[in-house]
Amino acid sequence: MNKNHASVLSNMPCICCELLGQRQQGRTCIHHIREGQGIAMRAGDYLTIPLCYECHQGKLGIHGDKTYLRILKMSELDLLNETLKRVYKAVA
């Protein structure tokens, strides 16, 4: 993974927590979006979003039952879009 991009994402808050208006519990990790990928496939390194453990691998998270996505009425691609908005706003 590109170290600069990974560093930027790792230093961002969890995109789900931010959109849900909740306090992030734990550190940010990087999630490769699964939308449009085959079962054993992984998206490219730039198709990634910052998530905390709960939103990433927790019961209600993206690798869980996806409750947070349903609450937000968003897809992983929508979260990628929101992430990119924040990245470009930070560098503008």
ABEGO torsion letter per residue (X at the ends): XBAAAAAAAAABBBAAAAAAGBBBBEBBBBBBBABGBBAABBBBAABBBBBBAAAAABAABAABAGAAAAAAGBBAAAAAAAAAAAAAAAAX
